């Protein structure tokens, strides 16, 4: 059983038993709970911490856990209906309505109930995360002199230099800002590059978190179709002419959700089109370290071939390490760098120094290269396993592209044609009833989708056995829809 499931079950059991104890009464010792529930001491510790956070127990170092005093009744809720008017944005024609819809992101962040296989995950499974190396790096970072002092607002110089070397020889440490992960960097870039109400060109389909960030900023995402070789340059040029947009957001390597990589011939063409339009290209290079071991040599980032500052580059360590190591980078050249810097300082001051120090320790350790190699090999195996299982169990699903990087497969639902996306809710619901969670395709489109899709993660599960079982459950889900 996964640790998270064990903690949740233990919390439920202990919560149900609290009425046995009077306020201030002592709960059984951690050792007793370990023996009784046959769980680890870590699970007991986390469960007690959860109950303490809920205000149901109190803990005293060296004494144990005790039932908390009953909480006073909550006051009657006030009248918040006035907020509907205030938040509506109906303040005249100059006001740009904003929507903040995080549903597409929450699909990959919310934990499903225990027993449900997570094909909807957005991060590496715990078994693929370098937990020991991270713990060791954080311990070493904590012993560094000044580890808890205020860092430079742009980030630690050594970490900026490391990211600059990773991006390419044309980028220097002075061009890099350390950010709190890739999502925050994307949001900062969008705010810096376009005013509210402006159009922003995006690949179609594309990452829901970017669409949510754009809309929350008041921008209007405009789709540009793509194929197996990435965004289609002729349609990109048409979109710039039709909209007057000054920003194009792209994931040129192992794109989310399709897994496509921008073809070599298209790379200079895309940059030339953006330069002709006087526009920026936001390069979200999120999956470079999620390459599979059979991919062959990787193309350099677009930023590496961009002396004129057209590209604003975003990258992060989060995807290949842990959801909680939220350390990334923004790289840019020219006046836009100062605007990016100012927005980041206003929003968050700086990324916490202990995280930056831990990131430096991690990428500088011998275990870093071993971790990347292990993830590369395992992701390649899992991709092949899932593709083969789907071909055998669910041949009606279409896999347009077998990716050479990333952690998921993008599948077209049977039926085809416009409006087929209406089948997605039924598929997602049937899958959940069969105890497997999948990500619907609709949130990946900023306009009407051409067909129904689902995105299945092979990175967020425990391994080949769980992949096979998850696909078997999907078969059951599809059969239930056919019978209905």
TITOR-779606 format. One record per residue: y, x, z of N, C-alpha, C in turn. Coordinates in steps of 0.1 Angstrom, whole numbers, padded with zeros to 4 digits, always signed. Each point is the difference from the previous one (the first is absolute). Example, Ala and Ser with C-alpha at 12.3 -4.5 7.8 and 13.67 -1.06 7.14 Angstrom:
<pts>
-0057+0132+0078+0012-0009+0000+0012+0009+0000/+0011-0004-0007+0011+0009+0000+0011-0008+0008/
</pts>
This chain:
<pts>
-0012+0008+0000+0012-0008+0000+0012+0009+0000/+0011-0005-0007+0012+0008-0001+0007+0000+0014/+0007+0011+0003+0007+0000+0013+0010-0011+0002/+0007-0004-0011+0010-0010+0001-0007-0014+0004/-0011-0002-0006-0008-0013+0003-0005+0000+0014/-0005+0012+0005-0005+0001+0014+0012-0003+0010/+0011+0006-0003+0012-0002+0009+0003-0015+0000/+0001-0006-0011+0004-0015-0001-0010-0008+0008/-0013+0003-0002-0010-0008+0007+0000+0002+0015/+0003+0012+0005+0000+0003+0014+0013-0007+0006/+0011+0001-0007+0012-0007+0005-0003-0015+0002/-0006-0006-0010-0004-0014+0001-0008-0003+0012/-0010+0008+0002-0009-0002+0012+0007+0002+0013/+0008+0010+0001+0007+0002+0013+0011-0010+0002/+0006-0005-0010+0011-0010+0001-0007-0013+0006/-0012-0003-0005-0007-0012+0004-0004+0001+0015/-0002+0012+0005-0004+0002+0014+0011+0002+0010/+0012+0000-0004+0011+0004+0009+0002-0011+0011/-0004-0012-0003+0002-0011+0010-0009+0002+0012/-0010+0009-0001-0009+0003+0011+0007+0008+0011/+0011+0006-0004+0007+0009+0010+0013-0007+0004/+0004+0002+0012+0013-0005+0005+0011+0009-0005/+0012-0004+0000+0011+0009-0004+0000+0013+0009/+0000+0011-0006-0001+0013+0008-0014+0004+0002/-0010-0008-0004-0014+0004+0002-0004+0011-0010/-0008+0009+0005-0004+0012-0008-0011-0004-0010/+0001+0005-0012-0010-0002-0010-0011+0011+0001/-0012-0002-0005-0010+0010+0000+0005+0014-0005/-0006+0010+0004+0005+0013-0004-0004+0002-0015/+0007+0010-0006-0003+0003-0014-0015+0004-0002/-0005+0007+0009-0014+0004-0001-0009-0012+0000/+0003-0010+0009-0008-0012+0001+0001-0008-0013/+0012+0000-0006+0002-0008-0013-0008+0007-0011/+0000+0013+0000-0007+0008-0010-0015-0004+0000/-0005+0000+0012-0015-0002+0002-0003-0015-0003/+0008-0009+0004-0003-0014-0002+0001-0004-0014/+0011+0004-0007+0002-0005-0014-0006+0010-0010/-0005+0011+0004-0005+0010-0009+0010+0004-0011/+0011+0004+0005+0011+0005-0009+0005+0014+0005/+0008+0006-0008+0005+0013+0004+0011-0001+0010/+0003+0011+0007+0011+0000+0009+0013-0002-0007/+0001+0005-0013+0013-0002-0007+0002-0015-0003/-0011-0007-0003+0001-0014-0003+0005-0008+0013/-0006+0004+0011+0005-0006+0013+0014+0003+0002/+0005+0012-0002+0013+0004+0003+0010-0008-0009/-0004-0002-0013+0009-0007-0009+0000-0015+0003/-0011-0005+0004-0001-0015+0004+0009-0002+0012/-0001+0008+0010+0009-0001+0012+0015+0001-0004/+0003+0009-0009+0013+0002-0004+0006-0012-0007/-0009-0007-0008+0004-0012-0007+0003-0011+0010/-0009-0002+0010+0003-0010+0010+0012+0003+0008/+0003+0013+0003+0012+0003+0007+0012-0003-0009/-0001+0002-0013+0011-0003-0009+0003-0015+0000/-0011-0008+0002+0002-0014+0000+0005-0005+0013/+0001+0009+0010+0005-0004+0013-0011-0007+0009/-0012+0002-0004-0011-0006+0008-0006+0009+0010/+0001+0013-0001-0004+0009+0010+0011+0011+0002/-0001+0006+0012+0008+0012+0002-0009+0011+0003/+0004+0012-0003-0008+0012+0003+0008+0009+0009/-0008+0007+0009+0006+0009+0009-0008+0013-0001/+0006+0011-0004-0007+0013-0002-0008+0004+0013/-0013+0002-0003-0009+0004+0011-0005-0011+0008/+0004-0012-0002-0004-0012+0008-0008-0010-0009/+0004-0001-0013-0007-0010-0008+0009-0010-0006/-0007-0011-0004+0008-0012-0007-0001-0012+0010/+0010-0008+0000+0001-0011+0009+0006-0012-0008/-0005-0012+0004+0006-0012-0006+0015-0001+0003/+0008-0003-0010+0014-0001+0002+0004-0013+0007/+0012+0000+0006+0005-0013+0006+0003-0009-0012/-0002-0013+0003+0003-0010-0011+0014+0001-0005/+0002-0001-0012+0014+0000-0006+0007-0013+0002/+0013+0001+0002+0007-0013+0001+0000-0007-0013/+0001-0013+0001+0000-0009-0012+0011+0004-0009/-0003+0000-0013+0011+0003-0010+0010-0011-0001/+0012+0004-0002+0010-0011-0001-0002-0008-0013/+0005-0012+0000-0001-0008-0012+0006+0006-0012/-0006+0000-0012+0006+0006-0012+0014-0006-0003/+0009+0008-0005+0013-0005-0004-0001-0006-0014/+0012-0004-0005+0001-0005-0013+0005+0011-0010/-0010+0004-0008+0003+0011-0010+0002-0005-0014/+0002-0013-0002+0001-0006-0013+0012+0005-0007/+0011+0004+0007+0012+0004-0006-0003+0013-0009/-0010+0007+0003-0003+0012-0007-0003-0002-0015/-0006-0012-0003-0003-0004-0014+0012+0001-0008/+0011-0005+0005+0013+0000-0008+0005+0015-0001/-0001+0007+0011+0006+0013+0000-0008+0010-0009/-0013-0002-0001-0008+0009-0008-0002-0004-0014/+0005-0012-0004-0002-0005-0013+0008+0007-0011/+0010+0008+0004+0008+0008-0010+0009-0009-0008/+0003-0012+0005+0008-0009-0008+0015+0002+0004/+0005+0012-0004+0013+0003+0004+0010+0002-0012/-0004-0006-0012+0008+0001-0011-0007+0008-0011/+0006+0000-0012-0007+0006-0012-0001+0015+0001/+0008+0006+0009-0001+0015+0001-0011+0004+0009/-0006-0009+0007-0011+0004+0009-0013+0000-0008/-0008+0011+0002-0013+0002-0007-0011-0005+0010/-0007-0011-0004-0011-0004+0009-0010+0011+0002/-0005+0002+0012-0011+0009+0002-0012-0007+0006/-0012+0005-0005-0012-0005+0006-0008+0011+0006/-0005-0002+0011-0008+0011+0007-0014-0006+0001/-0009+0003-0009-0013-0005-0001-0010+0012+0002/-0006+0001+0011-0009+0012+0003-0014-0004-0002/-0003-0012-0005-0014-0005-0001-0009+0010-0008/+0005+0005-0011-0008+0009-0009-0003+0013+0007/+0009+0004+0009-0003+0012+0008-0009-0002+0012/+0002-0012+0006-0008-0003+0012-0015-0002-0004/-0003-0003-0012-0014-0002-0004-0008+0013+0002/+0007+0012-0002-0007+0013+0002+0002+0006+0014/+0009-0007+0008+0002+0005+0013-0007-0008+0011/-0001-0013-0002-0006-0008+0010-0015+0002+0001/-0005+0001+0013-0014+0002+0002-0007-0013+0000/-0011-0001-0009-0007-0013+0000-0009-0001+0013/-0006-0012+0002-0008-0002+0012-0012+0010+0000/-0005+0002+0012-0012+0009+0001-0011-0005-0009/-0007+0009-0006-0012-0003-0009+0004-0002-0014/+0013-0001-0003+0005-0001-0014+0001+0014-0006/-0005+0001-0012+0001+0013-0007+0014+0001-0007/+0007+0011+0003+0014+0001-0005+0001+0007-0014/-0002-0008-0010+0003+0004-0014+0015-0001-0003/+0008-0005+0010+0014-0001-0002+0008+0011+0006/-0006+0010+0005+0007+0011+0008+0009+0008-0009/+0010+0006+0006+0009+0009-0008+0000+0014+0005/-0008+0003+0010-0001+0014+0005-0014+0005+0001/-0002+0013+0002-0013+0005+0001-0007-0006+0013/-0013-0002-0002-0008-0004+0012+0000+0011+0010/-0002-0003+0013+0001+0010+0011-0009+0012-0002/-0012-0003-0007-0009+0011-0002+0005+0010-0011/+0010-0004-0007+0006+0010-0010+0013+0006+0005/+0005-0005+0011+0012+0006+0005-0003+0013+0008/+0009+0010-0001-0002+0012+0007+0004-0001+0015/-0007-0008+0008+0004-0003+0013+0000+0012+0009/-0010+0009-0001-0001+0012+0009+0012+0009-0004/+0001+0002-0013+0011+0009-0005+0014-0005+0004/+0001-0013-0001+0013-0006+0005+0003+0002+0014/-0011-0002+0008+0002+0001+0015+0003+0015+0003/-0007+0009-0006+0003+0014+0002+0014+0004-0004/+0004-0005-0012+0014+0003-0005+0010-0006+0010/-0002-0012+0005+0010-0006+0009+0000+0008+0013/-0011+0005+0005+0000+0008+0012+0007+0013-0002/-0002+0006-0011+0007+0013-0003+0015-0002-0002/+0003-0012-0007+0014-0003-0002+0007-0002+0014/-0007-0007+0009+0006-0002+0013+0003+0012+0008/-0007+0011-0003+0003+0013+0007+0011+0008-0007/+0004-0004-0011+0011+0008-0007+0013-0001+0008/+0007+0011+0001+0013-0001+0007+0009-0010-0007/+0006-0008+0008+0010-0010-0006-0007-0011-0007/-0013-0003+0002-0007-0010-0007+0006-0014+0002/+0006-0002+0011+0006-0013+0003+0015-0001-0001/+0006+0011-0006+0014+0000-0002+0004-0007-0013/+0012-0002-0002+0005-0007-0012-0002+0008-0012/-0007-0005-0011-0001+0008-0012+0012-0001-0009/+0001+0009-0010+0011-0002-0010-0002-0014-0006/+0011-0006-0004-0001-0013-0006-0007+0000-0013/+0000+0010-0007-0007+0001-0013-0015+0003+0002/-0004+0004+0011-0014+0004+0003-0001+0015+0003/-0011+0004+0005-0003+0014+0004+0000+0008-0013/+0007+0011+0000+0001+0008-0013-0013+0004-0005/-0010+0004+0009-0013+0004-0005-0007-0011-0006/+0001-0012+0005-0007-0012-0006+0007-0004-0014/+0013+0001+0000+0006-0002-0013-0004+0010-0011/-0001+0012+0004-0005+0011-0009-0014-0003-0005/-0009-0005+0010-0014-0003-0004+0000-0011-0011/+0007-0011+0003+0001-0011-0010+0005+0005-0013/+0011+0008+0000+0006+0005-0012-0011+0008-0008/-0007+0009+0006-0011+0007-0007-0010-0009-0006/-0004-0011+0007-0010-0009-0004+0005-0008-0013/+0013-0003+0000+0006-0008-0011+0001+0009-0013/+0004+0012+0001+0001+0009-0012+0011+0010+0002/-0001+0011-0009+0009+0011+0002+0015-0003-0003/+0003-0011-0007+0014-0004-0002+0006-0006+0012/-0007-0004+0010+0005-0006+0012+0001+0010+0011/+0011+0000+0007+0002+0009+0011+0001-0008+0013/-0001+0007+0011+0001-0007+0013+0013-0008+0002/+0010+0005-0006+0013-0007+0001+0001-0013-0007/-0010-0003-0009-0001-0012-0007-0008-0011+0007/-0006+0004+0012-0010-0009+0006+0006-0005+0013/-0003-0013+0003+0002-0007+0013-0013-0004+0005/-0002+0002+0013-0012-0005+0007+0002-0014+0004/-0010-0009-0003+0001-0014+0002-0011-0005+0009/+0001-0012+0005-0010-0006+0008-0010-0008-0009/-0008+0008-0007-0009-0006-0009+0005-0004-0014/-0009-0004-0009+0005-0003-0014+0007-0013-0001/-0004-0010+0008+0006-0013-0001+0015+0001+0004/+0003+0007+0011+0014+0002+0003+0008+0007-0010/-0006+0010-0006+0006+0008-0011+0003-0009-0012/-0009-0009-0004+0002-0009-0011+0012-0009+0003/+0000-0006+0012+0011-0009+0004+0014+0008-0001/+0000+0012+0005+0012+0008+0000+0005+0002-0014/-0010+0004-0009+0004+0003-0014+0005-0012-0007/-0006-0012+0002+0005-0012-0006+0014-0004+0005/+0003+0002+0012+0013-0003+0006+0010+0009-0006/-0004+0013-0002+0010+0010-0004+0003-0002-0015/-0009-0004-0008+0001+0000-0015+0005-0012-0006/+0000-0012+0007+0004-0012-0007+0007-0009+0010/+0010-0007-0004+0007-0009+0009-0007-0014+0000/+0002-0008+0011-0006-0013+0001+0003-0008-0013/-0010-0007-0005+0001-0008-0011-0004+0007-0013/-0001+0013+0000-0003+0008-0012-0015-0002-0004/-0003+0002-0013-0014+0000-0003-0006+0014+0002/-0013+0000+0003-0008+0012+0001-0013-0001-0007/-0003+0009-0010-0011-0001-0008-0012+0005+0008/-0012-0007-0001-0012+0003+0007-0012-0001-0009/-0010+0008+0002-0012-0002-0007-0007-0013+0003/-0007-0006-0009-0006-0013+0002-0015+0002-0004/-0009-0002+0011+0002-0002+0014+0005+0012+0007/+0004-0002+0013+0005+0011+0008-0002-0002+0015/+0003+0010+0008-0002+0000+0014+0009-0011+0007/-0006-0010+0007+0007-0010+0007+0011+0004+0010/-0003+0011+0007+0010+0006+0009+0013+0003-0006/-0001+0006-0012+0012+0003-0008+0008-0012-0004/-0008-0010-0005+0007-0013-0003+0007-0006+0012/-0007+0000+0011+0006-0006+0012+0012+0008+0004/+0000+0013+0000+0012+0008+0003+0012-0003-0009/-0003-0001-0013+0010-0003-0010+0007-0014+0003/-0009-0010+0002+0006-0013+0002+0007-0001+0013/-0004+0007+0010+0007+0000+0013+0013+0007-0001/+0002+0009-0010+0013+0006-0002+0009-0008-0009/-0006-0011-0005+0008-0008-0009-0001+0003-0015/-0010+0009-0003-0002+0004-0014-0009-0010-0007/+0001+0000-0014-0008-0009-0008-0011+0008-0008/-0012+0000+0005-0010+0007-0007-0003-0006-0014/-0001+0009-0010-0002-0005-0014-0013+0007-0005/-0010-0007-0004-0013+0006-0004+0000+0007-0013/-0006+0012-0001-0003+0007-0012-0015+0002-0001/-0006-0007-0010-0015+0001-0001-0005+0014-0002/-0012+0003+0004-0007+0012-0001-0014-0001-0005/-0006+0011-0005-0014-0001-0004-0007+0012+0007/-0012+0003-0006-0008+0011+0007+0007+0013+0000/+0010+0002-0009+0008+0013+0000+0013-0001+0007/+0002-0010+0009+0012-0001+0007+0010-0010-0006/+0012+0002+0004+0011-0009-0005+0001+0002-0015/+0003-0011-0007+0002+0000-0014+0014+0004-0004/+0003+0012-0005+0014+0004-0002+0008-0009-0009/-0005-0006-0010+0008-0008-0009+0005-0013+0008/-0009-0005+0009+0005-0011+0008+0009+0004+0011/-0001+0012+0005+0009+0005+0010+0014+0002-0007/+0001+0005-0012+0013+0001-0007+0006-0014-0002/-0008-0010-0004+0004-0013-0002+0006-0006+0013/-0007+0002+0011+0004-0005+0013+0014+0006+0004/+0002+0013-0002+0013+0006+0003+0011-0006-0008/-0003-0002-0013+0011-0006-0008+0003-0015+0004/-0011-0007+0003+0002-0014+0002+0007-0003+0014/-0003+0009+0010+0005-0003+0013+0012+0008+0005/+0002+0012-0007+0010+0009+0005-0004+0007+0013/-0013-0001+0004-0005+0006+0012+0003+0015+0001/+0002+0005+0012+0002+0015+0002-0010+0006+0008/-0011-0007+0003-0011+0006+0008-0014-0005-0006/-0009+0009-0001-0014-0003-0003-0009+0006+0010/-0009-0008+0006-0009+0005+0010-0014+0001-0006/-0006+0012+0002-0013+0002-0006-0009+0008+0009/-0013-0003-0002-0011+0008+0007-0008+0006-0012/+0004+0012-0005-0006+0006-0012-0014+0006+0003/-0004+0001+0012-0013+0006+0003-0008-0010+0008/-0012-0004-0005-0009-0009+0007+0008-0013+0005/+0006-0007-0009+0009-0011+0003-0007-0010+0009/+0008-0006+0009-0005-0011+0008+0005-0013-0005/-0009-0009-0005-0014-0001+0003-0009+0004-0011/+0005+0004-0012-0009+0001-0012-0008+0014+0000/+0005+0010+0007-0006+0013+0000+0004+0008-0012/+0008-0005-0009+0004+0007-0013+0009+0012+0003/-0001+0010-0009+0008+0012+0001+0009+0000-0013/+0012+0003+0001+0009+0000-0011-0004+0011-0010/-0003-0003-0013-0005+0009-0009+0010+0012-0003/-0005+0012-0003+0009+0011-0002+0011-0002-0010/-0004-0007-0011+0010-0002-0011+0011-0009+0005/-0003-0009+0010+0010-0010+0004+0010+0006+0011/-0004+0010+0006+0008+0006+0011+0014+0004-0004/+0001+0008-0010+0014+0004-0005+0007-0012-0006/-0008-0009-0006+0007-0012-0006+0006-0009+0010/-0007-0002+0011+0006-0009+0011+0012+0007+0005/+0000+0013+0003+0012+0006+0005+0012+0000-0010/-0003+0001-0013+0010+0000-0010+0006-0014-0001/-0008-0010+0001+0005-0014+0000+0009-0003+0012/-0004+0005+0012+0009-0002+0012+0013+0007-0002/-0001+0013-0004+0013+0008-0002+0009-0007-0010/-0005-0006-0011+0008-0006-0010+0007-0013+0006/-0007-0006+0010+0006-0012+0006+0009+0003+0012/+0001+0013+0003+0008+0004+0012-0007-0005+0013/-0013+0000+0000-0007-0006+0011-0009+0011+0008/-0003-0004+0012-0008+0008+0009-0015-0005-0002/-0009+0010+0002-0014-0003+0001-0005+0003+0014/-0004-0010+0007-0006+0002+0013-0015+0002-0001/-0004+0012+0003-0014+0004-0002-0007-0001+0014/-0009-0010+0001-0008-0001+0012-0013+0007-0002/-0001+0012+0005-0012+0009-0002-0009-0002+0012/-0004-0012+0003-0007-0003+0013-0014+0005+0000/-0007+0001-0012-0014+0002+0000-0005+0014-0004/+0009+0010-0001-0004+0013-0005-0011+0006+0008/+0000-0002+0013-0010+0006+0008-0012-0009+0002/-0001-0011-0008-0011-0008+0000-0008+0001-0013/+0002+0012-0006-0007+0003-0013-0015+0000+0003/-0008-0004-0010-0015+0001+0001-0004+0013-0006/-0012+0005+0004-0004+0013-0003-0004+0002-0015/-0001-0012-0008-0003+0001-0014+0012-0002-0009/+0012+0000+0006+0012-0004-0008+0004+0011-0010/-0003+0012+0002+0006+0011-0008+0014+0003+0005/+0007+0010-0007+0013+0004+0005+0010-0011+0000/+0009+0000+0010+0010-0011+0001+0013+0004-0007/+0007-0010-0006+0013+0003-0005+0010+0003+0012/+0010+0008-0003+0010+0003+0010+0008-0013+0002/+0007-0001+0012+0009-0012+0001+0011+0000-0010/+0005-0012-0003+0011-0001-0010+0012+0008+0005/+0002+0001+0013+0011+0008+0005-0001+0014-0003/-0012+0005-0002-0001+0015-0004+0005+0003-0013/+0002-0010-0009+0005+0002-0014+0013-0006-0002/+0008+0000+0011+0013-0008-0001+0011+0008+0006/+0007+0009-0009+0011+0008+0005+0013-0008+0002/+0000-0012-0005+0013-0008+0000+0001-0010+0011/-0009-0001+0008+0001-0009+0012-0003-0015-0004/-0007-0002-0011-0003-0014-0003-0010-0006+0010/-0009+0009+0005-0011-0005+0008+0003+0001+0015/-0002-0011+0007+0000+0001+0015-0015-0002+0004/-0005+0011+0006-0014+0001+0003-0003-0004+0015/-0011-0008+0001-0004-0005+0013-0015+0004+0002/-0003+0006+0011-0014+0004+0003-0002-0001+0015/-0013+0000+0005-0003-0002+0014-0013+0007+0003/-0002+0003+0013-0012+0005+0005-0009-0011+0006/+0006-0012+0001-0007-0011+0007-0013-0004-0006/+0000-0003-0013-0012-0005-0006-0012+0008+0001/+0001+0013+0000-0011+0009+0001-0004+0005+0014/+0008-0005+0010-0003+0004+0014-0002-0012+0009/+0011-0006+0004-0001-0011+0010+0012-0010-0002/-0002-0013+0002+0011-0009-0001+0011+0004+0010/-0003+0007+0010+0010+0003+0010+0007+0013-0002/-0005+0008-0009+0008+0013-0003+0010-0004-0011/+0011-0006+0004+0009-0005-0010+0011+0010-0002/-0004+0010-0009+0008+0011-0004-0001+0001-0015/+0012-0001-0006+0001+0001-0015+0012+0008-0004/+0004-0001-0013+0011+0007-0005+0007-0007-0011/+0013+0001-0001+0008-0003-0012+0005+0012-0006/-0001+0002-0013+0006+0011-0007+0009-0005-0011/+0012+0006-0001+0010-0004-0010+0009+0011-0002/+0007+0000-0011+0010+0010-0003+0013-0007-0004/+0012+0007+0003+0012-0006-0003+0007-0008+0010/+0010-0008-0003+0008-0008+0010-0009-0010+0006/-0011-0005-0006-0008-0011+0006-0006+0005+0013/-0003+0013+0001-0006+0005+0012+0008-0003+0012/+0014+0002-0001+0008-0003+0012+0000-0015+0003/-0001-0008-0010-0001-0015+0004-0013-0003+0007/-0011+0006-0005-0013-0002+0006+0001+0005+0015/+0005+0012+0002+0002+0006+0013+0007-0009+0009/+0012-0006-0005+0008-0008+0009-0007-0013+0004/-0007-0006-0010-0007-0013+0004-0011+0003+0010/-0007+0011-0002-0011+0003+0010+0005+0003+0014/+0011+0007+0001+0006+0003+0013+0005-0013+0006/+0006-0009-0007+0005-0012+0005-0011-0009+0005/-0011+0000-0008-0012-0009+0004-0008+0005+0012/-0003+0013+0000-0009+0005+0010+0003+0013+0006/+0012+0006-0003+0004+0013+0006-0009+0011-0006/-0013+0000+0004-0009+0011-0004-0015-0005+0003/-0009+0007-0006-0014-0002+0003-0003+0008+0013/-0008-0006+0009-0002+0006+0013-0006+0014-0002/+0005+0010+0008-0004+0014-0002-0014+0002+0003/-0006-0006+0010-0015+0003+0002-0008-0004-0012/+0003-0010-0007-0008-0004-0012+0002+0011-0011/+0012+0005-0001+0003+0010-0010-0007+0013+0003/+0000+0003+0013-0007+0013+0004-0015-0002-0001/-0005-0012+0003-0015-0002-0002-0003+0001-0015/+0008-0006-0008-0003+0001-0015+0000+0014-0005/+0009+0008+0005+0000+0015-0004-0012+0007+0005/-0004-0003+0012-0012+0006+0006-0013-0004-0009/+0000-0013-0003-0012-0005-0008-0001+0007-0014/+0011-0001-0007-0001+0006-0014-0001+0015-0001/+0004+0006+0012-0002+0015+0000-0013+0005+0006/-0008-0010+0004-0013+0004+0006-0011+0002-0010/-0011+0008+0003-0011+0001-0010-0007-0013-0002/+0001-0009+0009-0007-0013-0002+0006-0009-0010/+0013+0003-0004+0007-0009-0010-0007+0001-0013/-0003+0011-0005-0007+0001-0013-0014-0006+0000/-0007+0002+0011-0013-0006+0001+0001-0015+0001/+0010-0005+0007+0001-0015+0000+0003-0006-0014/+0009+0006-0007+0003-0005-0013-0012+0001-0009/-0008+0010+0000-0012+0001-0008-0010-0010+0004/-0002-0003+0013-0009-0010+0005+0004-0014-0005/+0013-0003+0002+0005-0013-0005-0002-0002-0015/+0003+0010-0007-0001+0000-0015-0014-0003-0004/-0010+0007+0006-0014-0003-0003-0005-0013+0004/+0004-0005+0012-0005-0012+0005+0006-0012-0007/+0013+0001-0004+0006-0011-0007-0006-0002-0014/-0003+0012-0007-0007-0001-0012-0013-0007+0001/-0008+0003+0010-0013-0006+0002+0002-0015+0003/+0009-0003+0008+0002-0015+0003+0004-0008-0012/+0010+0006-0008+0004-0007-0012-0012-0003-0009/-0008+0010-0002-0012-0001-0009-0010-0011+0006/-0002+0001+0013-0009-0010+0007+0005-0014-0002/+0013-0002+0002+0006-0014-0001-0001-0005-0014/+0004+0009-0010+0000-0004-0014-0014-0004-0004/-0010+0008+0004-0014-0003-0004-0005-0013+0007/+0004-0002+0013-0004-0012+0007+0006-0013-0007/+0012+0001-0003+0007-0011-0007-0006-0003-0013/-0003+0010-0008-0006-0002-0013-0014-0007+0001/-0007+0003+0011-0013-0006+0002+0000-0014+0006/+0009-0002+0010+0001-0012+0007+0010-0010-0006/+0011+0005-0005+0010-0009-0005+0005+0004-0014/-0008-0001-0010+0004+0004-0013+0011-0009-0006/+0002-0011+0006+0011-0009-0006+0014+0006+0004/+0001+0009+0009+0013+0006+0003+0002+0012-0010/+0012+0001-0005+0003+0010-0009+0008+0012+0006/-0005+0012-0002+0006+0012+0006+0007+0007-0012/+0013-0002-0003+0006+0006-0011+0001+0015+0000/+0000+0006+0012+0002+0014+0000-0007+0006+0013/-0008+0010-0002-0007+0007+0011+0009+0012+0004/+0007-0001+0011+0009+0010+0004-0006+0013+0004/+0008+0011-0001-0004+0013+0004+0007+0004+0013/+0006-0009+0006+0007+0002+0013+0004-0013+0007/+0004+0001+0012+0003-0012+0008-0012-0005+0007/+0002-0012+0006-0011-0005+0009-0004-0014-0003/+0002-0005-0013-0003-0014-0002-0003-0002-0015/-0006-0012-0003-0002-0005-0014+0008-0012-0002/+0005-0002-0012+0008-0012-0004-0009-0008-0010/-0003-0012+0004-0010-0008-0008+0007-0013-0005/-0004-0003-0012+0005-0013-0006-0010-0011+0002/+0004-0011+0005-0009-0011+0003-0004-0007-0014/-0011-0006+0000-0004-0007-0012+0009-0012-0003/+0001-0003-0013+0008-0011-0004+0011+0004-0010/+0007+0011+0004+0010+0005-0009+0011-0010-0002/+0011+0005-0007+0011-0009-0005+0010-0002+0011/+0011-0004-0004+0011-0003+0010-0004-0012+0009/+0004+0002+0012-0004-0011+0010-0013+0003+0007/-0008+0010-0004-0013+0002+0006+0002+0005+0014/+0012+0004+0004+0003+0005+0013-0002-0012+0010/-0001-0012-0004-0002-0011+0009-0013+0001+0006/-0010+0007-0005-0013+0002+0005+0000+0009+0012/+0010+0009+0001+0000+0010+0011-0001-0006+0014/+0008-0010+0004-0002-0005+0013-0014-0004+0004/-0006-0007-0010-0014-0004+0002-0009+0011+0002/+0001+0011-0008-0008+0012+0001+0002+0007+0013/+0013+0001+0004+0003+0007+0013-0006-0007+0011/+0002-0014+0000-0005-0008+0011-0015+0000+0001/-0007-0001-0012-0014+0000+0000-0006+0014+0005/+0007+0011-0004-0004+0013+0005+0001+0001+0015/+0011-0005+0005+0002+0001+0015-0011-0008+0007/-0004-0012-0006-0010-0008+0006-0014+0008+0000/-0001+0009-0010-0012+0008-0001+0001+0013+0008/+0011+0001+0008+0003+0012+0009+0003+0012-0008/+0008-0001-0011+0005+0012-0007+0015-0004-0004/+0009+0009+0004+0014-0002-0003+0004+0008-0013/+0007-0007-0009+0004+0006-0012+0015-0002-0002/+0007+0008-0008+0014-0002-0002+0002-0008-0013/+0008-0011+0001+0002-0007-0013+0010+0007-0009/-0001-0002-0013+0008+0007-0009+0015-0005-0001/+0002-0013+0003+0013-0005-0002+0012+0008+0006/-0001+0005+0012+0011+0007+0006+0004+0013-0008/-0009+0005-0009+0003+0012-0007+0009-0003-0013/+0003-0012-0003+0008-0004-0011+0013-0006+0005/+0011+0004-0007+0013-0006+0003+0004-0011-0009/-0009-0003-0009+0002-0012-0009-0014-0006-0001/-0001-0010-0009-0013-0007-0001-0011+0009-0005/-0011+0001+0007-0011+0009-0004-0007-0005-0012/-0005+0010-0008-0007-0004-0013-0014-0005+0003/-0005+0003+0012-0014-0005+0004-0002+0002+0015/-0011-0005+0005-0003+0001+0014-0006+0014+0002/+0003+0006+0011-0006+0013+0004-0003+0001+0015/-0008+0009+0003-0002+0004+0014+0000+0016+0001/+0004+0005+0011+0000+0014+0002-0010+0003+0012/-0010+0009-0003-0010+0003+0010+0001+0015+0004/+0002+0002+0013+0001+0014+0005-0014+0005+0004/-0003+0012-0005-0012+0007+0004+0004+0011+0010/+0013+0003+0002+0004+0010+0009+0000-0005+0015/+0002-0013+0002+0002-0006+0013-0013-0004+0007/-0012+0003-0006-0012-0004+0006-0008+0012+0005/-0011-0002+0006-0007+0011+0007-0008+0008-0010/-0004-0005-0011-0008+0008-0010-0008-0008-0009/-0010+0006-0007-0007-0006-0011-0007-0013+0005/-0006+0000+0011-0008-0011+0005+0009-0013+0002/+0012+0003+0005+0009-0011+0002+0006-0005-0013/+0002+0009-0010+0004-0004-0013-0011-0010-0006/-0012+0004+0000-0011-0008-0005-0001-0013+0007/+0001-0001+0013+0000-0012+0007+0012-0009-0003/+0012+0006-0002+0012-0007-0003-0001-0007-0014/-0005+0008-0010-0002-0006-0013-0011-0011+0000/-0010+0001+0008-0010-0010+0001+0006-0013+0006/+0009+0002+0010+0007-0012+0005+0009-0006-0010/+0007+0008-0008+0008-0005-0011-0008-0009-0009/-0012+0005-0004-0009-0008-0008-0003-0014+0006/-0002+0000+0013-0002-0012+0007+0012-0009-0001/+0012+0006+0001+0012-0008-0001+0002-0006-0013/-0003+0008-0011+0002-0006-0013-0011-0011-0003/-0012+0002+0005-0010-0010-0001+0004-0013+0006/+0007+0001+0012+0004-0012+0007+0011-0008-0008/+0008+0008-0007+0010-0007-0008-0006-0007-0012/-0010+0007-0006-0007-0007-0012-0008-0012+0005/-0006+0000+0012-0007-0012+0004+0010-0011+0004/+0012+0004+0004+0010-0010+0004+0005-0007-0012/
</pts>
